[in-house]
Amino acid sequence: MSASFETVPVVDVHKDNIQTIWPSLMLALKSATYVAIDTELSGIGDRKTLNARQIEERYKSMSESAKSRSIVSLGFSCFKLTEVTGCNSSPVTNGDGDDCNDENNFAKSNKWVFSVQTFNITALCSDEYIVEPPSLEFLVDHGFDFNKQYAKGISYYRGPDRPDFPGPSFLRQLFISVLVSEVPVVFHNALMDLMFLYQNLYTNLPTSSSMFLADLTEMFPNGMIDTKYVTDFQHRMPASYLEYVFRKRQRDNYFGIESHRSYCAIDIPNYAKMSDQVIVCNVKLPQSYTTDIPEEQIDKLKDSVCEVFGGHGWCGKGSKCKRSHDIDLILDLDQFVQTKKRRKRKRRRHNRENSELSEESKDTFDDSIQEEVTPIENVEENECHVKDITLPADILKKPVEIVRSGSHRAGFDAFMTGFILSTYIAQYGSYNGSFLLKDLGVDQMKNSIYLTGKDHPLNIVKSSFSKTSKEHRDKFMKLKVGRPLES
């Protein structure tokens, strides 16, 4: 187990191996502390109506998209909290505390260990559906194999149950298993994923957003977390797209060990016996960093980065873009700018305090003023034990490379989402002896969904003026009494 993991194995699931992998998938799901989910879609519809000012207009537009487009792949990443080791204390369960052996560590600093299993499931809708060229081009640019999808995709259908559907409907049963297990679910920018999952793997979407929200409160009684909402409204980063947040949290998590802050470690099973069914994603961090970068070089590096991708994680030019999509370079430059601003603020504050001190000393002498003033350099070094990270040390020795962004598979995206939450749990959560998510002190993150262009979230609550939908009630009753949903 390690906080500095370099690769992420993702089990590749398709129609040829789903029956073999199904027991492992079910075990991982039922034992998980939470499950992170991501979808890749054949399209999302008109972006203008998707971001309409009125929420009800957005809901109707997304409903039409979910009814006419399809899920092309589904990512499940099951995170199971197995150990919480406090610094300066013995481990809670089977830990050795090797990373917490400094006698000066903060008493509340913990090492949180998560066992993780991640699955990338290729899906193929049996109904007619719309494909959007921009969405397909985006997927192809990020390594999605459409030949494989049509050859090995697991068949499913949209809307209500069809008892006469030929063969087992694994994807619908997987979603039902999530609901039956009552495991908390995690998304990054959740609304579209939730609506597509509902329409494609559950039943027809309700006619109103209030009814949809009421359904969700029953479907996920232990809540859901949207890491994009947490990032934007609680943690507050310069950007909140998935790849940016994951890489930033990965770096902060690793350097949190040196700073004696709480951090999480990832424990991944050994997939040696099924290596032919595992996709290995490289997430190795850069080897070295330096803060000694000439100002003119910083300007040159800024010019080499795609500003659109750096701010939003998406560029309309895709692989044709002539600027870099290197997420580490983007993070390094952001860190450099933030460090520079922080130093300026400290200098201004330091100078203001010295000026006020000088004015007071002219009027009267007070023993309380004789305390030593910490030089600004020392304040800079000691603030929250933060290590300044800016640019790779060898960046000046080679020309700027045009680097594309990382792999964009649903399974890996689900892992990134789950890992982001694990770091937020380590930073903001608390341990009281229970490994259940509801007991980890992160209730303030639950049931709030990010809304693009809004300064408030969409809260998952059941309004006193809205009932659940009839199709949901009929289907959910079958789940409650344990009757089979399909033949």
C-alpha positions as CSV (number, residue, x, y, z in Angstrom):
1,M,0.0,0.0,0.0
2,S,1.3,3.4,-0.9
3,A,0.5,7.1,-1.1
4,S,2.9,7.4,-4.1
5,F,1.3,4.8,-6.4
6,E,2.6,5.0,-9.9
7,T,0.0,2.8,-11.8
8,V,-3.7,2.1,-11.6
9,P,-4.9,-1.3,-12.8
10,V,-8.4,-1.3,-14.3
11,V,-10.2,-4.6,-15.0
12,D,-11.4,-4.5,-18.6
13,V,-15.0,-6.0,-18.6
14,H,-16.8,-7.0,-21.8
15,K,-19.3,-9.6,-23.0
16,D,-16.7,-12.3,-23.3
17,N,-15.6,-12.2,-19.7
18,I,-18.5,-10.6,-17.8
19,Q,-19.7,-14.0,-16.4
20,T,-16.2,-14.8,-15.1
21,I,-15.6,-11.4,-13.5
22,W,-19.2,-10.9,-12.2
23,P,-18.6,-12.6,-8.8
24,S,-15.5,-10.4,-8.1
25,L,-17.4,-7.3,-9.2
26,M,-20.3,-8.2,-6.8
27,L,-17.9,-8.9,-3.9
28,A,-16.1,-5.6,-4.4
29,L,-19.4,-3.7,-4.6
30,K,-21.0,-5.2,-1.6
31,S,-17.9,-4.7,0.6
32,A,-17.2,-1.2,-0.5
33,T,-17.3,1.9,1.7
34,Y,-18.3,3.8,-1.3
35,V,-18.4,3.3,-5.1
36,A,-17.3,5.9,-7.6
37,I,-19.1,5.8,-10.9
38,D,-18.4,7.4,-14.3
39,T,-20.0,7.1,-17.7
40,E,-18.8,7.7,-21.3
41,L,-21.7,8.7,-23.6
42,S,-22.4,8.8,-27.3
43,G,-23.4,12.5,-26.9
44,I,-24.9,14.9,-24.5
45,G,-27.1,17.1,-26.7
46,D,-27.3,20.9,-27.1
47,R,-24.9,22.5,-24.6
48,K,-26.9,25.8,-24.6
49,T,-30.1,24.1,-23.3
50,L,-28.1,21.9,-21.0
51,N,-26.9,25.0,-19.2
52,A,-30.2,26.9,-19.4
53,R,-30.9,29.4,-16.7
54,Q,-33.9,27.6,-15.4
55,I,-33.2,24.3,-13.7
56,E,-36.4,22.7,-15.1
57,E,-35.3,23.6,-18.7
58,R,-32.0,21.9,-18.0
59,Y,-33.7,18.8,-16.7
60,K,-35.9,18.5,-19.7
61,S,-33.0,18.9,-22.1
62,M,-30.9,16.3,-20.3
63,S,-33.9,14.0,-20.2
64,E,-34.2,14.2,-24.0
65,S,-30.4,13.5,-24.3
66,A,-30.6,10.5,-21.9
67,K,-33.6,9.1,-23.9
68,S,-31.9,9.5,-27.3
69,R,-28.2,8.9,-26.6
70,S,-26.5,5.9,-25.0
71,I,-23.8,4.9,-22.5
72,V,-20.8,3.5,-24.4
73,S,-18.8,2.6,-21.3
74,L,-19.3,2.5,-17.6
75,G,-16.7,2.9,-14.8
76,F,-17.0,1.4,-11.3
77,S,-14.3,1.9,-8.7
78,C,-15.0,0.3,-5.3
79,F,-13.2,1.9,-2.4
80,K,-13.1,0.0,0.9
81,L,-11.6,1.7,4.0
82,T,-9.6,-1.0,5.7
83,E,-7.4,0.8,8.2
84,V,-6.9,4.2,9.9
85,T,-3.6,4.6,11.6
86,G,-3.1,7.6,13.9
87,C,0.4,9.2,14.1
88,N,2.0,8.5,17.5
89,S,-0.4,5.7,18.1
90,S,-0.8,2.0,17.3
91,P,-2.8,1.2,14.2
92,V,-6.5,0.7,14.3
93,T,-6.3,-2.5,12.3
94,N,-3.3,-4.4,11.2
95,G,-1.3,-1.3,10.3
96,D,2.4,-0.7,11.1
97,G,2.4,3.1,11.2
98,D,5.8,3.3,9.4
99,D,4.8,6.5,7.8
100,C,3.9,8.1,11.2
101,N,7.0,7.7,13.2
102,D,7.9,11.4,13.9
103,E,7.4,12.2,17.5
104,N,6.6,15.8,16.6
105,N,3.6,14.8,14.4
106,F,0.2,16.4,15.0
107,A,-2.0,14.2,17.2
108,K,-4.9,14.4,14.7
109,S,-2.9,13.3,11.7
110,N,-4.0,10.0,10.3
111,K,-3.1,7.5,7.6
112,W,-6.2,6.3,5.8
113,V,-5.8,3.0,3.9
114,F,-8.3,2.2,1.1
115,S,-8.4,-1.1,-0.8
116,V,-9.5,-0.3,-4.4
117,Q,-10.8,-2.4,-7.3
118,T,-11.7,-0.6,-10.5
119,F,-13.7,-1.9,-13.5
120,N,-14.1,-0.5,-17.0
121,I,-17.2,-2.0,-18.6
122,T,-17.8,-1.7,-22.3
123,A,-21.5,-1.2,-23.1
124,L,-23.6,-1.4,-26.3
125,C,-27.2,-0.2,-26.4
126,S,-29.5,-2.5,-28.3
127,D,-31.9,0.3,-29.1
128,E,-31.3,3.0,-31.7
129,Y,-29.4,6.0,-30.4
130,I,-27.8,9.2,-31.6
131,V,-24.1,9.6,-31.9
132,E,-22.5,13.0,-31.9
133,P,-19.3,13.4,-34.0
134,P,-17.6,15.8,-31.4
135,S,-18.2,13.3,-28.6
136,L,-16.9,10.4,-30.7
137,E,-13.9,12.4,-31.8
138,F,-13.2,13.2,-28.1
139,L,-13.4,9.6,-27.1
140,V,-11.1,8.4,-30.0
141,D,-8.6,11.1,-29.1
142,H,-8.5,9.6,-25.6
143,G,-8.1,6.0,-26.7
144,F,-11.6,4.7,-26.9
145,D,-11.9,1.7,-29.3
146,F,-15.2,1.7,-31.1
147,N,-14.4,-1.5,-33.0
148,K,-14.1,-3.2,-29.6
149,Q,-17.3,-1.7,-28.4
150,Y,-19.3,-3.1,-31.3
151,A,-17.6,-6.5,-31.1
152,K,-17.5,-7.0,-27.4
153,G,-19.9,-4.4,-25.8
154,I,-22.3,-5.8,-23.2
155,S,-25.8,-5.4,-24.6
156,Y,-28.5,-3.4,-22.7
157,Y,-31.7,-1.5,-23.4
158,R,-33.1,1.8,-22.2
159,G,-36.3,2.5,-20.2
160,P,-38.5,0.1,-18.2
161,D,-37.8,-3.6,-17.7
162,R,-38.3,-6.0,-20.6
163,P,-38.9,-9.5,-19.3
164,D,-38.6,-10.8,-22.9
165,F,-35.1,-9.3,-23.5
166,P,-32.9,-12.1,-24.9
167,G,-30.1,-13.1,-22.5
168,P,-29.1,-11.6,-19.1
169,S,-29.1,-7.9,-18.7
170,F,-25.9,-7.6,-16.7
171,L,-25.6,-3.8,-16.7
172,R,-29.2,-3.2,-15.4
173,Q,-28.6,-5.9,-12.8
174,L,-25.3,-4.2,-11.8
175,F,-27.2,-0.9,-11.2
176,I,-29.9,-2.7,-9.2
177,S,-27.1,-4.3,-7.1
178,V,-25.9,-0.8,-6.3
179,L,-29.3,0.2,-5.1
180,V,-29.9,-3.0,-3.2
181,S,-26.6,-2.8,-1.4
182,E,-27.4,0.8,-0.4
183,V,-23.7,1.7,-0.9
184,P,-22.9,5.4,-1.0
185,V,-22.1,6.6,-4.6
186,V,-19.7,9.2,-5.8
187,F,-19.6,11.1,-9.1
188,H,-17.7,14.1,-10.5
189,N,-20.3,16.4,-12.0
190,A,-23.1,14.1,-11.1
191,L,-26.3,15.3,-12.8
192,M,-25.7,14.0,-16.3
193,D,-24.4,10.6,-15.1
194,L,-27.3,10.2,-12.7
195,M,-29.9,10.9,-15.4
196,F,-28.3,8.6,-18.0
197,L,-28.0,5.8,-15.4
198,Y,-31.7,6.2,-14.5
199,Q,-33.0,6.3,-18.1
200,N,-30.6,3.7,-19.5
201,L,-30.4,1.1,-16.6
202,Y,-33.4,1.7,-14.4
203,T,-36.7,3.1,-15.9
204,N,-38.1,6.1,-17.7
205,L,-37.1,9.5,-16.2
206,P,-39.8,11.4,-14.3
207,T,-41.4,14.4,-16.0
208,S,-40.1,16.9,-13.5
209,S,-36.8,17.5,-11.7
210,S,-38.5,17.6,-8.3
211,M,-39.9,14.1,-8.8
212,F,-36.5,12.9,-10.0
213,L,-34.8,14.3,-6.8
214,A,-37.5,12.6,-4.7
215,D,-36.7,9.3,-6.5
216,L,-33.0,9.7,-5.8
217,T,-33.5,10.1,-2.1
218,E,-35.1,6.6,-2.0
219,M,-32.7,5.0,-4.4
220,F,-29.6,6.2,-2.5
221,P,-30.6,6.3,1.2
222,N,-27.0,6.6,2.3
223,G,-26.4,9.6,0.1
224,M,-24.2,10.5,-2.8
225,I,-21.3,12.9,-3.2
226,D,-20.3,15.1,-6.1
227,T,-16.6,15.8,-5.9
228,K,-16.9,18.6,-8.4
229,Y,-19.2,20.4,-6.0
230,V,-16.9,19.7,-3.1
231,T,-13.9,21.0,-5.1
232,D,-15.7,24.2,-6.2
233,F,-17.7,25.2,-3.1
234,Q,-15.9,23.7,-0.2
235,H,-12.2,23.0,-1.1
236,R,-12.0,25.8,-3.7
237,M,-9.4,25.1,-6.3
238,P,-8.4,27.3,-9.3
239,A,-10.1,24.6,-11.6
240,S,-12.4,21.8,-10.9
241,Y,-12.3,19.5,-13.9
242,L,-11.6,15.8,-13.1
243,E,-8.0,15.4,-14.4
244,Y,-6.9,18.7,-12.7
245,V,-8.4,17.9,-9.4
246,F,-7.1,14.3,-9.3
247,R,-3.6,15.3,-10.1
248,K,-3.6,18.1,-7.7
249,R,-4.9,15.9,-4.9
250,Q,-2.5,13.1,-5.8
251,R,0.4,15.5,-5.4
252,D,-0.9,17.2,-2.2
253,N,-1.6,13.7,-0.8
254,Y,2.0,12.6,-1.4
255,F,3.6,15.7,0.0
256,G,1.2,15.5,3.0
257,I,3.4,12.7,4.3
258,E,6.4,15.0,4.6
259,S,4.3,17.7,6.1
260,H,2.9,15.4,8.8
261,R,-0.7,15.9,7.6
262,S,-3.3,13.3,7.2
263,Y,-3.1,11.4,3.9
264,C,-4.5,8.3,2.2
265,A,-2.8,5.2,0.9
266,I,-4.0,2.9,-1.8
267,D,-4.0,-0.9,-1.6
268,I,-4.5,-2.6,-5.0
269,P,-5.0,-6.3,-5.5
270,N,-2.4,-8.3,-7.4
271,Y,-3.8,-9.0,-10.9
272,A,-0.9,-11.1,-12.1
273,K,-3.1,-14.1,-13.0
274,M,-5.4,-12.0,-15.1
275,S,-3.0,-9.5,-16.6
276,D,-4.5,-10.0,-20.1
277,Q,-7.8,-8.5,-18.8
278,V,-6.3,-5.5,-17.0
279,I,-5.6,-2.0,-18.4
280,V,-2.7,-0.3,-16.6
281,C,-2.9,3.5,-16.4
282,N,0.3,5.4,-15.6
283,V,-0.1,8.1,-12.9
284,K,3.6,8.4,-11.8
285,L,4.4,11.8,-10.4
286,P,7.3,13.9,-11.7
287,Q,10.6,13.1,-10.1
288,S,11.7,16.6,-9.1
289,Y,10.7,20.2,-8.8
290,T,12.4,23.5,-8.5
291,T,11.3,27.1,-7.7
292,D,14.3,28.7,-9.3
293,I,12.7,29.6,-12.7
294,P,13.5,32.9,-14.5
295,E,10.5,35.1,-15.1
296,E,11.0,35.1,-18.8
297,Q,10.9,31.3,-18.9
298,I,7.6,31.3,-17.0
299,D,6.0,33.5,-19.6
300,K,7.3,31.2,-22.4
301,L,5.8,28.2,-20.6
302,K,2.5,29.9,-20.1
303,D,2.3,30.7,-23.8
304,S,3.0,27.0,-24.6
305,V,-0.1,25.8,-22.6
306,C,-3.6,25.6,-24.0
307,E,-5.5,28.2,-22.0
308,V,-8.9,26.7,-22.8
309,F,-7.8,23.2,-21.7
310,G,-6.0,24.5,-18.7
311,G,-9.2,26.2,-17.4
312,H,-11.8,23.7,-18.4
313,G,-10.1,20.3,-19.1
314,W,-11.6,20.3,-22.6
315,C,-10.4,21.8,-25.9
316,G,-12.5,21.9,-29.1
317,K,-9.4,21.3,-31.2
318,G,-8.6,18.0,-29.6
319,S,-5.5,16.3,-30.8
320,K,-5.1,19.1,-33.4
321,C,-4.4,21.7,-30.8
322,K,-0.8,23.1,-31.1
323,R,-0.5,23.9,-27.4
324,S,0.2,21.6,-24.5
325,H,-2.4,19.8,-22.6
326,D,0.2,18.6,-20.0
327,I,-1.7,18.6,-16.7
328,D,1.5,18.6,-14.6
329,L,2.8,21.7,-16.4
330,I,-0.6,23.4,-15.9
331,L,-0.5,22.6,-12.2
332,D,3.1,23.7,-11.9
333,L,2.4,27.0,-13.4
334,D,-0.7,27.5,-11.2
335,Q,1.4,26.6,-8.2
336,F,4.0,29.2,-9.2
337,V,1.4,31.9,-9.6
338,Q,-0.2,31.1,-6.2
339,T,3.2,31.0,-4.4
340,K,4.1,34.4,-5.9
341,K,0.8,35.9,-4.9
342,R,1.1,34.4,-1.4
343,R,4.5,35.9,-0.9
344,K,3.3,39.3,-2.1
345,R,0.4,39.2,0.4
346,K,2.8,38.3,3.2
347,R,5.1,41.1,2.4
348,R,2.3,43.6,2.3
349,R,1.0,42.3,5.6
350,H,4.4,42.2,7.2
351,N,5.2,45.8,6.0
352,R,1.7,47.0,7.3
353,E,2.3,45.4,10.7
354,N,5.8,46.9,11.0
355,S,4.4,50.3,10.0
356,E,1.7,50.1,12.6
357,L,4.2,49.0,15.2
358,S,6.4,51.9,14.3
359,E,3.6,54.4,14.7
360,E,2.6,53.0,18.1
361,S,6.1,53.1,19.4
362,K,6.3,56.9,18.6
363,D,3.4,57.6,21.0
364,T,4.1,55.3,23.9
365,F,6.3,52.4,25.0
366,D,4.5,49.1,25.8
367,D,6.2,45.9,27.0
368,S,3.8,43.9,24.9
369,I,5.5,45.3,21.8
370,Q,8.9,43.8,22.7
371,E,8.0,40.3,21.4
372,E,10.1,39.2,18.5
373,V,8.7,39.8,15.0
374,T,9.2,36.7,12.8
375,P,11.1,37.5,9.6
376,I,9.0,37.1,6.5
377,E,11.3,34.3,5.2
378,N,10.6,32.2,8.2
379,V,6.9,32.7,8.0
380,E,7.1,31.6,4.4
381,E,8.8,28.4,5.2
382,N,6.6,27.5,8.2
383,E,3.1,28.2,6.8
384,C,1.1,25.0,7.3
385,H,4.3,22.9,6.4
386,V,3.4,23.4,2.8
387,K,6.2,22.5,0.3
388,D,6.2,24.9,-2.7
389,I,6.1,22.9,-5.9
390,T,6.4,24.7,-9.2
391,L,8.2,23.3,-12.2
392,P,10.1,20.1,-13.1
393,A,13.8,20.7,-12.6
394,D,14.8,19.7,-16.1
395,I,12.2,21.9,-17.9
396,L,14.7,24.5,-18.9
397,K,17.0,21.9,-20.5
398,K,14.7,20.8,-23.2
399,P,12.1,22.4,-25.6
400,V,8.5,22.5,-24.5
401,E,6.7,19.3,-25.5
402,I,3.2,19.3,-26.8
403,V,1.6,16.7,-24.5
404,R,-2.0,15.4,-24.8
405,S,-4.1,14.9,-21.7
406,G,-4.3,11.4,-20.1
407,S,-6.4,8.4,-20.8
408,H,-10.1,9.1,-20.6
409,R,-11.7,5.7,-19.9
410,A,-14.8,5.5,-17.7
411,G,-13.0,3.0,-15.3
412,F,-10.0,5.3,-14.8
413,D,-12.2,8.4,-14.5
414,A,-14.2,6.5,-11.8
415,F,-10.9,5.7,-10.0
416,M,-9.9,9.4,-10.1
417,T,-13.2,10.4,-8.7
418,G,-13.0,7.9,-5.8
419,F,-9.4,8.9,-5.1
420,I,-10.3,12.5,-4.9
421,L,-13.0,11.7,-2.2
422,S,-10.5,9.6,-0.3
423,T,-8.1,12.5,0.0
424,Y,-11.0,14.8,1.1
425,I,-11.9,12.2,3.8
426,A,-8.3,12.2,5.0
427,Q,-8.2,16.0,5.1
428,Y,-11.7,16.9,6.4
429,G,-13.0,13.6,7.9
430,S,-12.7,12.1,11.3
431,Y,-12.4,8.6,12.6
432,N,-14.5,7.2,15.6
433,G,-14.1,3.5,15.2
434,S,-16.5,2.9,12.2
435,F,-15.5,2.4,8.6
436,L,-18.9,3.4,7.3
437,L,-18.9,6.6,5.2
438,K,-21.8,8.0,7.2
439,D,-19.6,7.9,10.3
440,L,-16.5,9.6,8.8
441,G,-17.4,13.2,9.4
442,V,-18.1,14.2,5.7
443,D,-21.9,14.6,5.9
444,Q,-21.5,18.2,4.8
445,M,-20.4,16.9,1.4
446,K,-23.4,14.7,0.8
447,N,-26.4,15.2,-1.5
448,S,-25.3,18.4,-3.2
449,I,-24.8,18.3,-7.0
450,Y,-22.8,20.8,-9.0
451,L,-24.7,23.0,-11.4
452,T,-22.7,24.7,-14.2
453,G,-22.9,28.4,-14.1
454,K,-24.7,28.5,-10.7
455,D,-23.4,29.7,-7.3
456,H,-25.4,27.1,-5.5
457,P,-25.8,23.3,-5.8
458,L,-28.8,21.2,-6.6
459,N,-29.7,19.6,-3.3
460,I,-30.9,16.0,-3.3
461,V,-34.0,16.3,-1.1
462,K,-37.6,15.2,-1.2
463,S,-39.8,18.2,-1.4
464,S,-43.0,18.2,0.7
465,F,-44.8,19.3,-2.5
466,S,-43.5,16.5,-4.8
467,K,-44.1,12.8,-4.8
468,T,-41.9,10.1,-6.2
469,S,-42.6,8.9,-9.8
470,K,-45.0,6.0,-10.3
471,E,-42.5,4.0,-12.4
472,H,-39.9,4.3,-9.7
473,R,-42.4,3.3,-6.9
474,D,-43.5,0.2,-8.9
475,K,-40.0,-0.9,-9.5
476,F,-38.6,0.0,-6.1
477,M,-41.4,-2.0,-4.4
478,K,-40.1,-5.1,-6.2
479,L,-36.6,-4.4,-4.8
480,K,-38.0,-4.1,-1.3
481,V,-39.9,-7.3,-1.4
482,G,-37.0,-9.1,-3.1
483,R,-38.9,-10.2,-6.2
484,P,-36.9,-10.7,-9.4
485,L,-37.0,-7.7,-11.8
486,E,-36.5,-9.7,-14.9
487,S,-36.9,-13.2,-16.1
